[in-house]
Amino acid sequence: MLNGSLWRGLHPINLGLGVVVQTGYKYAIRNKFDYIVRLDSDGQHNPKYIPKAKHMDFSKAVRDLKHNPKVTPEEGIKRTVEWMKSIYTNINI
């Protein structure tokens, strides 16, 4: 787990939230983290629910949104991670 104070030393000036998020993603990907969890600092997300996110039930979203996914959630996550790797690992920190 890394805290915000670590990231302050990586950029000489404030480059904004987007750059900080990209820096965190690139760091996690390059260091082969198993999970990436992003929480806002306004307190609306409780970290105690992070373990439950690994076992999310998508059936309610499928039912309420009337969405019929073409791939499993696992495959969707895998494709998203591969896309993120292709975007973020080609950018130097």
Secondary structure, DSSP 8 states (H G I E B T S, - for coil): ---HHHHHTTSSS---HHHHHHHHHHHHHHTT-S------TTS-S-GGGHHHHTT---HHHHHHHT---SS-HHHHHHHHHHHHHHHHTTS--
